[in-house]
């Protein structure tokens, strides 16, 4: 009977310590974030489509600037220069 009481008391103590420790730790998602003011953007140009994208989830034209592309489709076909004539 004494062994069971000791086991229950030790288990309750360990659970109490785990609960207290879990409340004092900073959640992981708050430690892996970067600076909220850090903004970046680039242009994706592939398969005859060109568009701008940004690291805060925005895709397309952000402003009237010349280097922002809202989504362009190439109107002229690309000629294959590697074909050999028979």
PDB file of N, CA, C and O in Angstrom, chain B, residues numbered from 101:
ATOM      1  N   UNK B 101       0.816  -1.188   0.000  1.00  0.00           N
ATOM      2  CA  UNK B 101       0.000   0.000   0.000  1.00  0.00           C
ATOM      3  C   UNK B 101       0.867   1.262   0.000  1.00  0.00           C
ATOM      4  O   UNK B 101       0.534   2.265  -0.632  1.00  0.00           O
ATOM      5  N   UNK B 102       1.980   1.186   0.721  1.00  0.00           N
ATOM      6  CA  UNK B 102       2.881   2.332   0.779  1.00  0.00           C
ATOM      7  C   UNK B 102       3.511   2.599  -0.589  1.00  0.00           C
ATOM      8  O   UNK B 102       3.713   3.753  -0.968  1.00  0.00           O
ATOM      9  N   UNK B 103       3.821   1.530  -1.330  1.00  0.00           N
ATOM     10  CA  UNK B 103       4.418   1.690  -2.652  1.00  0.00           C
ATOM     11  C   UNK B 103       3.445   2.356  -3.629  1.00  0.00           C
ATOM     12  O   UNK B 103       3.855   3.175  -4.452  1.00  0.00           O
ATOM     13  N   UNK B 104       2.181   2.011  -3.540  1.00  0.00           N
ATOM     14  CA  UNK B 104       1.180   2.607  -4.426  1.00  0.00           C
ATOM     15  C   UNK B 104       1.028   4.094  -4.114  1.00  0.00           C
ATOM     16  O   UNK B 104       0.947   4.917  -5.026  1.00  0.00           O
ATOM     17  N   UNK B 105       0.990   4.436  -2.835  1.00  0.00           N
ATOM     18  CA  UNK B 105       0.876   5.841  -2.445  1.00  0.00           C
ATOM     19  C   UNK B 105       2.095   6.635  -2.921  1.00  0.00           C
ATOM     20  O   UNK B 105       1.948   7.762  -3.396  1.00  0.00           O
ATOM     21  N   UNK B 106       3.288   6.066  -2.801  1.00  0.00           N
ATOM     22  CA  UNK B 106       4.505   6.729  -3.247  1.00  0.00           C
ATOM     23  C   UNK B 106       4.483   6.918  -4.768  1.00  0.00           C
ATOM     24  O   UNK B 106       4.870   7.975  -5.269  1.00  0.00           O
ATOM     25  N   UNK B 107       4.037   5.906  -5.493  1.00  0.00           N
ATOM     26  CA  UNK B 107       3.953   6.002  -6.944  1.00  0.00           C
ATOM     27  C   UNK B 107       2.964   7.083  -7.377  1.00  0.00           C
ATOM     28  O   UNK B 107       3.261   7.861  -8.283  1.00  0.00           O
ATOM     29  N   UNK B 108       1.808   7.138  -6.748  1.00  0.00           N
ATOM     30  CA  UNK B 108       0.792   8.141  -7.087  1.00  0.00           C
ATOM     31  C   UNK B 108       1.305   9.543  -6.771  1.00  0.00           C
ATOM     32  O   UNK B 108       1.116  10.469  -7.559  1.00  0.00           O
ATOM     33  N   UNK B 109       1.957   9.697  -5.614  1.00  0.00           N
ATOM     34  CA  UNK B 109       2.494  11.006  -5.228  1.00  0.00           C
ATOM     35  C   UNK B 109       3.595  11.442  -6.193  1.00  0.00           C
ATOM     36  O   UNK B 109       3.639  12.609  -6.580  1.00  0.00           O
ATOM     37  N   UNK B 110       4.470  10.545  -6.584  1.00  0.00           N
ATOM     38  CA  UNK B 110       5.551  10.887  -7.505  1.00  0.00           C
ATOM     39  C   UNK B 110       4.995  11.241  -8.886  1.00  0.00           C
ATOM     40  O   UNK B 110       5.470  12.177  -9.529  1.00  0.00           O
ATOM     41  N   UNK B 111       3.993  10.495  -9.334  1.00  0.00           N
ATOM     42  CA  UNK B 111       3.372  10.785 -10.634  1.00  0.00           C
ATOM     43  C   UNK B 111       2.690  12.139 -10.617  1.00  0.00           C
ATOM     44  O   UNK B 111       2.815  12.902 -11.575  1.00  0.00           O
ATOM     45  N   UNK B 112       1.976  12.452  -9.555  1.00  0.00           N
ATOM     46  CA  UNK B 112       1.311  13.744  -9.440  1.00  0.00           C
ATOM     47  C   UNK B 112       2.332  14.881  -9.409  1.00  0.00           C
ATOM     48  O   UNK B 112       2.092  15.940  -9.989  1.00  0.00           O
ATOM     49  N   UNK B 113       3.453  14.676  -8.749  1.00  0.00           N
ATOM     50  CA  UNK B 113       4.492  15.695  -8.687  1.00  0.00           C
ATOM     51  C   UNK B 113       5.108  15.940 -10.071  1.00  0.00           C
ATOM     52  O   UNK B 113       5.342  17.088 -10.449  1.00  0.00           O
ATOM     53  N   UNK B 114       5.369  14.875 -10.820  1.00  0.00           N
ATOM     54  CA  UNK B 114       5.932  15.009 -12.162  1.00  0.00           C
ATOM     55  C   UNK B 114       4.947  15.734 -13.079  1.00  0.00           C
ATOM     56  O   UNK B 114       5.348  16.603 -13.853  1.00  0.00           O
ATOM     57  N   UNK B 115       3.679  15.389 -12.998  1.00  0.00           N
ATOM     58  CA  UNK B 115       2.660  16.058 -13.821  1.00  0.00           C
ATOM     59  C   UNK B 115       2.568  17.530 -13.449  1.00  0.00           C
ATOM     60  O   UNK B 115       2.422  18.377 -14.330  1.00  0.00           O
ATOM     61  N   UNK B 116       2.650  17.850 -12.167  1.00  0.00           N
ATOM     62  CA  UNK B 116       2.629  19.242 -11.723  1.00  0.00           C
ATOM     63  C   UNK B 116       3.821  20.009 -12.273  1.00  0.00           C
ATOM     64  O   UNK B 116       3.665  21.139 -12.735  1.00  0.00           O
ATOM     65  N   UNK B 117       5.009  19.417 -12.232  1.00  0.00           N
ATOM     66  CA  UNK B 117       6.199  20.077 -12.774  1.00  0.00           C
ATOM     67  C   UNK B 117       6.084  20.289 -14.279  1.00  0.00           C
ATOM     68  O   UNK B 117       6.476  21.343 -14.782  1.00  0.00           O
ATOM     69  N   UNK B 118       5.559  19.318 -14.999  1.00  0.00           N
ATOM     70  CA  UNK B 118       5.397  19.449 -16.443  1.00  0.00           C
ATOM     71  C   UNK B 118       4.394  20.547 -16.781  1.00  0.00           C
ATOM     72  O   UNK B 118       4.580  21.272 -17.759  1.00  0.00           O
ATOM     73  N   UNK B 119       3.349  20.677 -15.996  1.00  0.00           N
ATOM     74  CA  UNK B 119       2.346  21.714 -16.238  1.00  0.00           C
ATOM     75  C   UNK B 119       2.924  23.097 -15.981  1.00  0.00           C
ATOM     76  O   UNK B 119       2.693  24.014 -16.769  1.00  0.00           O
ATOM     77  N   UNK B 120       3.663  23.263 -14.905  1.00  0.00           N
ATOM     78  CA  UNK B 120       4.255  24.561 -14.579  1.00  0.00           C
ATOM     79  C   UNK B 120       5.301  24.940 -15.625  1.00  0.00           C
ATOM     80  O   UNK B 120       5.368  26.099 -16.035  1.00  0.00           O
ATOM     81  N   UNK B 121       6.111  23.987 -16.057  1.00  0.00           N
ATOM     82  CA  UNK B 121       7.142  24.271 -17.046  1.00  0.00           C
ATOM     83  C   UNK B 121       6.520  24.630 -18.389  1.00  0.00           C
ATOM     84  O   UNK B 121       7.030  25.518 -19.072  1.00  0.00           O
ATOM     85  N   UNK B 122       5.462  23.987 -18.783  1.00  0.00           N
ATOM     86  CA  UNK B 122       4.799  24.278 -20.040  1.00  0.00           C
ATOM     87  C   UNK B 122       4.187  25.664 -20.084  1.00  0.00           C
ATOM     88  O   UNK B 122       4.070  26.246 -21.161  1.00  0.00           O
ATOM     89  N   UNK B 123       3.797  26.203 -18.951  1.00  0.00           N
ATOM     90  CA  UNK B 123       3.198  27.531 -18.918  1.00  0.00           C
ATOM     91  C   UNK B 123       4.240  28.635 -18.996  1.00  0.00           C
ATOM     92  O   UNK B 123       3.908  29.757 -19.378  1.00  0.00           O
ATOM     93  N   UNK B 124       5.473  28.355 -18.650  1.00  0.00           N
ATOM     94  CA  UNK B 124       6.498  29.400 -18.652  1.00  0.00           C
ATOM     95  C   UNK B 124       7.280  29.466 -19.960  1.00  0.00           C
ATOM     96  O   UNK B 124       8.010  30.434 -20.178  1.00  0.00           O
ATOM     97  N   UNK B 125       7.154  28.468 -20.841  1.00  0.00           N
ATOM     98  CA  UNK B 125       7.902  28.469 -22.084  1.00  0.00           C
ATOM     99  C   UNK B 125       7.197  29.327 -23.131  1.00  0.00           C
ATOM    100  O   UNK B 125       5.969  29.415 -23.156  1.00  0.00           O
ATOM    101  N   UNK B 126       7.989  29.953 -23.990  1.00  0.00           N
ATOM    102  CA  UNK B 126       7.456  30.733 -25.096  1.00  0.00           C
ATOM    103  C   UNK B 126       7.042  29.769 -26.203  1.00  0.00           C
ATOM    104  O   UNK B 126       7.805  28.864 -26.540  1.00  0.00           O
ATOM    105  N   UNK B 127       5.856  29.942 -26.775  1.00  0.00           N
ATOM    106  CA  UNK B 127       5.441  29.058 -27.872  1.00  0.00           C
ATOM    107  C   UNK B 127       6.418  29.148 -29.048  1.00  0.00           C
ATOM    108  O   UNK B 127       6.962  30.213 -29.339  1.00  0.00           O
ATOM    109  N   UNK B 128       6.629  28.016 -29.713  1.00  0.00           N
ATOM    110  CA  UNK B 128       7.656  27.953 -30.763  1.00  0.00           C
ATOM    111  C   UNK B 128       7.355  28.892 -31.922  1.00  0.00           C
ATOM    112  O   UNK B 128       8.283  29.415 -32.538  1.00  0.00           O
ATOM    113  N   UNK B 129       6.084  29.120 -32.235  1.00  0.00           N
ATOM    114  CA  UNK B 129       5.766  29.962 -33.386  1.00  0.00           C
ATOM    115  C   UNK B 129       6.105  31.432 -33.145  1.00  0.00           C
ATOM    116  O   UNK B 129       6.168  32.201 -34.104  1.00  0.00           O
ATOM    117  N   UNK B 130       6.320  31.839 -31.923  1.00  0.00           N
ATOM    118  CA  UNK B 130       6.737  33.205 -31.646  1.00  0.00           C
ATOM    119  C   UNK B 130       8.255  33.361 -31.743  1.00  0.00           C
ATOM    120  O   UNK B 130       8.750  34.480 -31.873  1.00  0.00           O
ATOM    121  N   UNK B 131       8.983  32.278 -31.683  1.00  0.00           N
ATOM    122  CA  UNK B 131      10.443  32.360 -31.734  1.00  0.00           C
ATOM    123  C   UNK B 131      10.988  32.194 -33.147  1.00  0.00           C
ATOM    124  O   UNK B 131      12.133  32.577 -33.389  1.00  0.00           O
ATOM    125  N   UNK B 132      10.224  31.642 -34.094  1.00  0.00           N
ATOM    126  CA  UNK B 132      10.753  31.390 -35.431  1.00  0.00           C
ATOM    127  C   UNK B 132      10.379  32.483 -36.425  1.00  0.00           C
ATOM    128  O   UNK B 132      10.780  32.412 -37.586  1.00  0.00           O
ATOM    129  N   UNK B 133       9.642  33.466 -36.011  1.00  0.00           N
ATOM    130  CA  UNK B 133       9.243  34.535 -36.922  1.00  0.00           C
ATOM    131  C   UNK B 133      10.368  35.533 -37.115  1.00  0.00           C
ATOM    132  O   UNK B 133      11.198  35.750 -36.232  1.00  0.00           O
ATOM    133  N   UNK B 134      10.370  36.141 -38.307  1.00  0.00           N
ATOM    134  CA  UNK B 134      11.343  37.183 -38.598  1.00  0.00           C
ATOM    135  C   UNK B 134      10.764  38.548 -38.273  1.00  0.00           C
ATOM    136  O   UNK B 134       9.761  38.664 -37.568  1.00  0.00           O
ATOM    137  N   UNK B 135      11.398  39.556 -38.787  1.00  0.00           N
ATOM    138  CA  UNK B 135      10.957  40.928 -38.578  1.00  0.00           C
ATOM    139  C   UNK B 135       9.726  41.198 -39.427  1.00  0.00           C
ATOM    140  O   UNK B 135       9.747  40.958 -40.634  1.00  0.00           O
ATOM    141  N   UNK B 136       8.659  41.691 -38.821  1.00  0.00           N
ATOM    142  CA  UNK B 136       7.412  41.946 -39.522  1.00  0.00           C
ATOM    143  C   UNK B 136       7.550  43.072 -40.540  1.00  0.00           C
ATOM    144  O   UNK B 136       6.765  43.149 -41.486  1.00  0.00           O
ATOM    145  N   UNK B 137       8.533  43.942 -40.360  1.00  0.00           N
ATOM    146  CA  UNK B 137       8.743  45.055 -41.283  1.00  0.00           C
ATOM    147  C   UNK B 137       9.623  44.676 -42.468  1.00  0.00           C
ATOM    148  O   UNK B 137       9.811  45.490 -43.372  1.00  0.00           O
ATOM    149  N   UNK B 138      10.157  43.482 -42.488  1.00  0.00           N
ATOM    150  CA  UNK B 138      11.009  43.038 -43.579  1.00  0.00           C
ATOM    151  C   UNK B 138      10.131  42.583 -44.738  1.00  0.00           C
ATOM    152  O   UNK B 138       9.477  41.543 -44.657  1.00  0.00           O
ATOM    153  N   UNK B 139      10.117  43.356 -45.806  1.00  0.00           N
ATOM    154  CA  UNK B 139       9.298  43.054 -46.981  1.00  0.00           C
ATOM    155  C   UNK B 139      10.197  42.779 -48.161  1.00  0.00           C
ATOM    156  O   UNK B 139      11.207  43.459 -48.346  1.00  0.00           O
ATOM    157  N   UNK B 140       9.847  41.796 -48.958  1.00  0.00           N
ATOM    158  CA  UNK B 140      10.629  41.461 -50.145  1.00  0.00           C
ATOM    159  C   UNK B 140       9.690  41.053 -51.264  1.00  0.00           C
ATOM    160  O   UNK B 140       8.587  40.564 -51.019  1.00  0.00           O
ATOM    161  N   UNK B 141      10.132  41.255 -52.479  1.00  0.00           N
ATOM    162  CA  UNK B 141       9.339  40.872 -53.631  1.00  0.00           C
ATOM    163  C   UNK B 141      10.242  40.493 -54.780  1.00  0.00           C
ATOM    164  O   UNK B 141      11.418  40.856 -54.814  1.00  0.00           O
ATOM    165  N   UNK B 142       9.673  39.753 -55.728  1.00  0.00           N
ATOM    166  CA  UNK B 142      10.447  39.341 -56.882  1.00  0.00           C
ATOM    167  C   UNK B 142       9.492  39.093 -58.031  1.00  0.00           C
ATOM    168  O   UNK B 142       8.277  39.225 -57.878  1.00  0.00           O
ATOM    169  N   UNK B 143      10.033  38.736 -59.169  1.00  0.00           N
ATOM    170  CA  UNK B 143       9.233  38.474 -60.358  1.00  0.00           C
ATOM    171  C   UNK B 143       9.423  37.018 -60.753  1.00  0.00           C
ATOM    172  O   UNK B 143      10.549  36.531 -60.856  1.00  0.00           O
ATOM    173  N   UNK B 144       8.307  36.328 -60.972  1.00  0.00           N
ATOM    174  CA  UNK B 144       8.354  34.961 -61.494  1.00  0.00           C
ATOM    175  C   UNK B 144       8.045  35.032 -62.978  1.00  0.00           C
ATOM    176  O   UNK B 144       6.999  35.544 -63.378  1.00  0.00           O
ATOM    177  N   UNK B 145       8.944  34.523 -63.783  1.00  0.00           N
ATOM    178  CA  UNK B 145       8.765  34.536 -65.227  1.00  0.00           C
ATOM    179  C   UNK B 145       9.080  33.148 -65.743  1.00  0.00           C
ATOM    180  O   UNK B 145      10.241  32.747 -65.809  1.00  0.00           O
ATOM    181  N   UNK B 146       8.045  32.421 -66.108  1.00  0.00           N
ATOM    182  CA  UNK B 146       8.258  31.069 -66.599  1.00  0.00           C
ATOM    183  C   UNK B 146       7.039  30.569 -67.348  1.00  0.00           C
ATOM    184  O   UNK B 146       5.911  30.947 -67.029  1.00  0.00           O
ATOM    185  N   UNK B 147       7.258  29.724 -68.339  1.00  0.00           N
ATOM    186  CA  UNK B 147       6.202  29.127 -69.143  1.00  0.00           C
ATOM    187  C   UNK B 147       5.299  30.195 -69.756  1.00  0.00           C
ATOM    188  O   UNK B 147       4.078  30.041 -69.766  1.00  0.00           O
ATOM    189  N   UNK B 148       5.875  31.252 -70.255  1.00  0.00           N
ATOM    190  CA  UNK B 148       5.222  32.351 -70.950  1.00  0.00           C
ATOM    191  C   UNK B 148       4.296  33.174 -70.035  1.00  0.00           C
ATOM    192  O   UNK B 148       3.442  33.906 -70.534  1.00  0.00           O
ATOM    193  N   UNK B 149       4.448  33.068 -68.733  1.00  0.00           N
ATOM    194  CA  UNK B 149       3.661  33.850 -67.778  1.00  0.00           C
ATOM    195  C   UNK B 149       4.620  34.624 -66.896  1.00  0.00           C
ATOM    196  O   UNK B 149       5.651  34.097 -66.479  1.00  0.00           O
ATOM    197  N   UNK B 150       4.285  35.872 -66.612  1.00  0.00           N
ATOM    198  CA  UNK B 150       5.125  36.691 -65.732  1.00  0.00           C
ATOM    199  C   UNK B 150       4.238  37.380 -64.708  1.00  0.00           C
ATOM    200  O   UNK B 150       3.221  37.973 -65.069  1.00  0.00           O
ATOM    201  N   UNK B 151       4.614  37.308 -63.423  1.00  0.00           N
ATOM    202  CA  UNK B 151       3.871  37.969 -62.361  1.00  0.00           C
ATOM    203  C   UNK B 151       4.809  38.337 -61.224  1.00  0.00           C
ATOM    204  O   UNK B 151       5.888  37.761 -61.089  1.00  0.00           O
ATOM    205  N   UNK B 152       4.397  39.296 -60.409  1.00  0.00           N
ATOM    206  CA  UNK B 152       5.159  39.694 -59.222  1.00  0.00           C
ATOM    207  C   UNK B 152       4.625  38.938 -58.013  1.00  0.00           C
ATOM    208  O   UNK B 152       3.432  38.645 -57.939  1.00  0.00           O
ATOM    209  N   UNK B 153       5.497  38.621 -57.071  1.00  0.00           N
ATOM    210  CA  UNK B 153       5.063  38.006 -55.816  1.00  0.00           C
ATOM    211  C   UNK B 153       5.864  38.596 -54.671  1.00  0.00           C
ATOM    212  O   UNK B 153       6.979  39.083 -54.859  1.00  0.00           O
ATOM    213  N   UNK B 154       5.284  38.547 -53.486  1.00  0.00           N
ATOM    214  CA  UNK B 154       5.881  39.172 -52.314  1.00  0.00           C
ATOM    215  C   UNK B 154       5.841  38.201 -51.147  1.00  0.00           C
ATOM    216  O   UNK B 154       5.005  37.298 -51.127  1.00  0.00           O
ATOM    217  N   UNK B 155       6.733  38.370 -50.171  1.00  0.00           N
ATOM    218  CA  UNK B 155       6.843  37.415 -49.074  1.00  0.00           C
ATOM    219  C   UNK B 155       5.774  37.581 -48.000  1.00  0.00           C
ATOM    220  O   UNK B 155       5.797  36.852 -47.009  1.00  0.00           O
ATOM    221  N   UNK B 156       4.862  38.490 -48.158  1.00  0.00           N
ATOM    222  CA  UNK B 156       3.774  38.628 -47.192  1.00  0.00           C
ATOM    223  C   UNK B 156       2.459  38.138 -47.783  1.00  0.00           C
ATOM    224  O   UNK B 156       1.390  38.504 -47.295  1.00  0.00           O
ATOM    225  N   UNK B 157       2.524  37.310 -48.833  1.00  0.00           N
ATOM    226  CA  UNK B 157       1.352  36.637 -49.353  1.00  0.00           C
ATOM    227  C   UNK B 157       0.661  37.332 -50.498  1.00  0.00           C
ATOM    228  O   UNK B 157      -0.410  36.887 -50.911  1.00  0.00           O
ATOM    229  N   UNK B 158       1.212  38.388 -51.026  1.00  0.00           N
ATOM    230  CA  UNK B 158       0.563  39.141 -52.100  1.00  0.00           C
ATOM    231  C   UNK B 158       1.146  38.710 -53.434  1.00  0.00           C
ATOM    232  O   UNK B 158       2.362  38.594 -53.580  1.00  0.00           O
ATOM    233  N   UNK B 159       0.268  38.471 -54.415  1.00  0.00           N
ATOM    234  CA  UNK B 159       0.683  38.091 -55.762  1.00  0.00           C
ATOM    235  C   UNK B 159       0.023  39.044 -56.735  1.00  0.00           C
ATOM    236  O   UNK B 159      -1.189  39.252 -56.671  1.00  0.00           O
ATOM    237  N   UNK B 160       0.792  39.623 -57.626  1.00  0.00           N
ATOM    238  CA  UNK B 160       0.236  40.498 -58.642  1.00  0.00           C
ATOM    239  C   UNK B 160       0.729  41.926 -58.490  1.00  0.00           C
ATOM    240  O   UNK B 160       1.720  42.187 -57.809  1.00  0.00           O
ATOM    241  N   UNK B 161       0.031  42.837 -59.127  1.00  0.00           N
ATOM    242  CA  UNK B 161       0.432  44.244 -59.146  1.00  0.00           C
ATOM    243  C   UNK B 161       0.125  44.894 -57.805  1.00  0.00           C
ATOM    244  O   UNK B 161      -1.014  44.884 -57.338  1.00  0.00           O
ATOM    245  N   UNK B 162       1.155  45.456 -57.198  1.00  0.00           N
ATOM    246  CA  UNK B 162       1.023  46.136 -55.914  1.00  0.00           C
ATOM    247  C   UNK B 162       0.839  47.633 -56.105  1.00  0.00           C
ATOM    248  O   UNK B 162       0.183  48.293 -55.299  1.00  0.00           O
ATOM    249  N   UNK B 163       1.411  48.158 -57.159  1.00  0.00           N
ATOM    250  CA  UNK B 163       1.337  49.592 -57.405  1.00  0.00           C
ATOM    251  C   UNK B 163       1.463  49.819 -58.909  1.00  0.00           C
ATOM    252  O   UNK B 163       1.495  48.862 -59.683  1.00  0.00           O
ATOM    253  N   UNK B 164       1.532  51.064 -59.314  1.00  0.00           N
ATOM    254  CA  UNK B 164       1.675  51.381 -60.714  1.00  0.00           C
ATOM    255  C   UNK B 164       3.108  51.389 -61.193  1.00  0.00           C
ATOM    256  O   UNK B 164       3.391  51.913 -62.271  1.00  0.00           O
ATOM    257  N   UNK B 165       4.017  50.825 -60.426  1.00  0.00           N
ATOM    258  CA  UNK B 165       5.427  50.822 -60.813  1.00  0.00           C
ATOM    259  C   UNK B 165       5.652  49.933 -62.026  1.00  0.00           C
ATOM    260  O   UNK B 165       4.916  48.971 -62.247  1.00  0.00           O
ATOM    261  N   UNK B 166       6.663  50.258 -62.802  1.00  0.00           N
ATOM    262  CA  UNK B 166       6.952  49.513 -64.028  1.00  0.00           C
ATOM    263  C   UNK B 166       7.463  48.099 -63.749  1.00  0.00           C
ATOM    264  O   UNK B 166       7.323  47.222 -64.602  1.00  0.00           O
ATOM    265  N   UNK B 167       8.050  47.861 -62.576  1.00  0.00           N
ATOM    266  CA  UNK B 167       8.589  46.533 -62.296  1.00  0.00           C
ATOM    267  C   UNK B 167       7.603  45.620 -61.587  1.00  0.00           C
ATOM    268  O   UNK B 167       7.983  44.521 -61.181  1.00  0.00           O
ATOM    269  N   UNK B 168       6.345  46.036 -61.423  1.00  0.00           N
ATOM    270  CA  UNK B 168       5.300  45.184 -60.874  1.00  0.00           C
ATOM    271  C   UNK B 168       4.459  44.632 -62.018  1.00  0.00           C
ATOM    272  O   UNK B 168       4.001  45.383 -62.879  1.00  0.00           O
ATOM    273  N   UNK B 169       4.259  43.327 -62.023  1.00  0.00           N
ATOM    274  CA  UNK B 169       3.485  42.684 -63.074  1.00  0.00           C
ATOM    275  C   UNK B 169       2.272  42.013 -62.448  1.00  0.00           C
ATOM    276  O   UNK B 169       2.409  41.178 -61.554  1.00  0.00           O
ATOM    277  N   UNK B 170       1.107  42.373 -62.913  1.00  0.00           N
ATOM    278  CA  UNK B 170      -0.116  41.793 -62.368  1.00  0.00           C
ATOM    279  C   UNK B 170      -0.415  40.417 -62.903  1.00  0.00           C
ATOM    280  O   UNK B 170      -1.266  39.718 -62.354  1.00  0.00           O
ATOM    281  N   UNK B 171       0.231  40.023 -63.916  1.00  0.00           N
ATOM    282  CA  UNK B 171       0.022  38.730 -64.556  1.00  0.00           C
ATOM    283  C   UNK B 171      -0.001  38.951 -66.055  1.00  0.00           C
ATOM    284  O   UNK B 171      -0.970  39.493 -66.588  1.00  0.00           O
ATOM    285  N   UNK B 172       1.026  38.549 -66.724  1.00  0.00           N
ATOM    286  CA  UNK B 172       1.123  38.762 -68.163  1.00  0.00           C
ATOM    287  C   UNK B 172       1.253  37.423 -68.863  1.00  0.00           C
ATOM    288  O   UNK B 172       1.937  36.519 -68.383  1.00  0.00           O
ATOM    289  N   UNK B 173       0.595  37.309 -69.991  1.00  0.00           N
ATOM    290  CA  UNK B 173       0.697  36.139 -70.841  1.00  0.00           C
ATOM    291  C   UNK B 173       1.394  36.553 -72.113  1.00  0.00           C
ATOM    292  O   UNK B 173       0.998  37.535 -72.740  1.00  0.00           O
ATOM    293  N   UNK B 174       2.403  35.842 -72.502  1.00  0.00           N
ATOM    294  CA  UNK B 174       3.178  36.184 -73.699  1.00  0.00           C
ATOM    295  C   UNK B 174       2.309  35.957 -74.939  1.00  0.00           C
ATOM    296  O   UNK B 174       1.777  34.863 -75.133  1.00  0.00           O
ATOM    297  N   UNK B 175       2.166  36.980 -75.769  1.00  0.00           N
ATOM    298  CA  UNK B 175       1.266  36.894 -76.913  1.00  0.00           C
ATOM    299  C   UNK B 175       1.923  36.276 -78.133  1.00  0.00           C
ATOM    300  O   UNK B 175       1.231  35.728 -78.991  1.00  0.00           O
ATOM    301  N   UNK B 176       3.235  36.350 -78.230  1.00  0.00           N
ATOM    302  CA  UNK B 176       3.912  35.765 -79.386  1.00  0.00           C
ATOM    303  C   UNK B 176       4.524  34.438 -78.989  1.00  0.00           C
ATOM    304  O   UNK B 176       5.133  34.338 -77.924  1.00  0.00           O
ATOM    305  N   UNK B 177       4.379  33.421 -79.816  1.00  0.00           N
ATOM    306  CA  UNK B 177       4.956  32.123 -79.457  1.00  0.00           C
ATOM    307  C   UNK B 177       6.476  32.150 -79.511  1.00  0.00           C
ATOM    308  O   UNK B 177       7.063  32.894 -80.297  1.00  0.00           O
ATOM    309  N   UNK B 178       7.093  31.359 -78.696  1.00  0.00           N
ATOM    310  CA  UNK B 178       8.548  31.249 -78.672  1.00  0.00           C
ATOM    311  C   UNK B 178       8.964  30.262 -79.757  1.00  0.00           C
ATOM    312  O   UNK B 178       8.454  29.144 -79.829  1.00  0.00           O
ATOM    313  N   UNK B 179       9.885  30.688 -80.586  1.00  0.00           N
ATOM    314  CA  UNK B 179      10.349  29.800 -81.651  1.00  0.00           C
ATOM    315  C   UNK B 179      11.434  28.882 -81.121  1.00  0.00           C
ATOM    316  O   UNK B 179      12.283  29.285 -80.326  1.00  0.00           O
ATOM    317  N   UNK B 180      11.390  27.672 -81.565  1.00  0.00           N
ATOM    318  CA  UNK B 180      12.369  26.682 -81.126  1.00  0.00           C
ATOM    319  C   UNK B 180      13.599  26.813 -82.025  1.00  0.00           C
ATOM    320  O   UNK B 180      13.527  26.486 -83.210  1.00  0.00           O
ATOM    321  N   UNK B 181      14.680  27.266 -81.505  1.00  0.00           N
ATOM    322  CA  UNK B 181      15.907  27.472 -82.284  1.00  0.00           C
ATOM    323  C   UNK B 181      16.768  26.217 -82.340  1.00  0.00           C
ATOM    324  O   UNK B 181      17.784  26.200 -83.034  1.00  0.00           O
ATOM    325  N   UNK B 182      16.379  25.168 -81.621  1.00  0.00           N
ATOM    326  CA  UNK B 182      17.194  23.961 -81.570  1.00  0.00           C
ATOM    327  C   UNK B 182      16.787  22.931 -82.619  1.00  0.00           C
ATOM    328  O   UNK B 182      17.456  21.908 -82.764  1.00  0.00           O
ATOM    329  N   UNK B 183      15.699  23.182 -83.356  1.00  0.00           N
ATOM    330  CA  UNK B 183      15.264  22.215 -84.363  1.00  0.00           C
ATOM    331  C   UNK B 183      16.259  22.169 -85.511  1.00  0.00           C
ATOM    332  O   UNK B 183      16.786  23.192 -85.949  1.00  0.00           O
ATOM    333  N   UNK B 184      16.494  20.987 -85.972  1.00  0.00           N
ATOM    334  CA  UNK B 184      17.385  20.827 -87.133  1.00  0.00           C
ATOM    335  C   UNK B 184      16.560  20.531 -88.363  1.00  0.00           C
ATOM    336  O   UNK B 184      15.568  19.807 -88.293  1.00  0.00           O
ATOM    337  N   UNK B 185      16.957  21.076 -89.465  1.00  0.00           N
ATOM    338  CA  UNK B 185      16.208  20.823 -90.705  1.00  0.00           C
ATOM    339  C   UNK B 185      16.683  19.523 -91.320  1.00  0.00           C
ATOM    340  O   UNK B 185      17.869  19.193 -91.293  1.00  0.00           O
ATOM    341  N   UNK B 186      15.731  18.795 -91.874  1.00  0.00           N
ATOM    342  CA  UNK B 186      16.043  17.467 -92.440  1.00  0.00           C
ATOM    343  C   UNK B 186      16.484  17.536 -93.871  1.00  0.00           C
ATOM    344  O   UNK B 186      16.778  16.505 -94.476  1.00  0.00           O
TER     345      UNK B 186
END
